[in-house]
Amino acid sequence: MAKNTATLTDNETGESIELNILHPTQGPKAIDVSQLYKKTGLLTYDPGFMSTASCWSDITYLDGDQGLLEYRGYSIDQLAEKGSFMETCYLLLNGELPNKEELDSFINLVTYHTMLHEQMKRFYSGFRRDAHPMATMVGVVGALSAFYHEYMDIADEKDRYDAAILLIAKMPTIAAWSYRYANGTPFVYPNNNLSYAENFLHMMFSLPSEKYIASPIMVRALEVILITHADHEQNASTSTVRLAGSSEANPFAAIAAGIASLWGPAHGGANEAAVKMLIEISKSKEDVDYFIEKAKDKTNNFRLMGFGHRVYKSYDPRAKIIRDLCHQIIDGGLAKEEHKELLDIAMTLEKVALEDEYFVKRKLYPNVDFYSGIIFLSMGIPLNMFTVMFAMARTIGWISHWHEMMGDNKTRISRPRQLYTGKSHRDYVPLAKR
Ligand code: CMC
């Protein structure tokens, strides 16, 4: 078969160059511009990476038009319905679903690394009690690099795998402790007899004076939330982890950078923002239509939070799964009246928006963050912990991408260029003459 190429012609000089077209196993083809600058002195310009594939990856595939999401070829619907979070972690990191023996040994490995170094506790007390838990997460996860740096060789695959296990194992403890510190209750140590999700709820809600017994419906709901948030190809935070890691930085520091990127309301912070918006609507004298009009008004920076996506131009498959989960929690009698009211408002917003020309034309649908907050509220998780929950789940995605990138001999330090628009060639003016 003839090599598939695209021709780029400079109309000014008449010079042409053939560029290879790359064929992934699924998804859009890409023009290989990696040698463009070397051969022509031209750069490509793509703010926000609207048309840029930054790497080859075997991990996650998503088709935004069809609303399809697959981890290593397995659909998110099947994983969320039949799988466990530990299986999903193994799958993302290793490429295949584990057999029974592999899964048991993986769970064992994770379970026996959930403790934090006692010295880590001191990092928490350095923060104000009212610090946002995402700020605490960035600090404490970054601080892990101080505990695992000197004797970790990132060129060694085994060391890289160990770093991944440590992160998956310790993230729930770090997350739960950021909550315990904020509300002034004692840090609760992990319990090795519990599953990953149940252990997190135990560390969040147990007290020395009172054991917390998690409802099996809530434990399963948390598993599903963890599975649906586990990876999402080259989103902002994953790309941040890859970019930070490309300089061969410590992986714990690179993950801390990913957490910082996730925090913003355009990304993972949207789950907190979406519920704040629903609460605002429930307290307001205005109806849903008023907020829909406000979201459409270009003179106002209000957006329908939990709506819209860079890649999904149809219903986010994760939002469907999580919306159904909300109903299961309500049907199971586990939600308070005020949470049911928020779900009603969310469903009305969705209905009105999906029939409104503005949202239809722009293909704006509910995303993963639209309904997840209602589940978190029903679990007793406070608003400012929502994005921490996302970070805990996404850690496996981040570290799998880092692991893949570090093992890829095509990896170079990520170093975009710019189109300079500033002043040029000026002589220094002494202070007295300015
Ligand atoms: N409400 C109202 N209008 C919107 C919304 C929204 N939620 N989202 C996009 N639009 C409009 C936007 O104003 C623009 O209109 P126009 O073409 O007239 O200028 C058009 O739709 C395209 O939007 P964009 O901002 O250019 O698209 P983007 O791909 O750069 O941004 C997004 C994607 C997710 C940041 C954006 O849809 C948004 O801000 N949504 C709300 C925040 C949110 O829910 N974020 C979570 C994303 S999914 C989970 C995750 O990544 O963590």
Residues whose N, C-alpha, C, O or C-beta is under 5 A from the ligand:
A	BS01	CMC	P265 A266 H267 G268 A270 A295 R303 L304 M305 G306 F307 G308 H309 R310 R362 N367 V368 D369
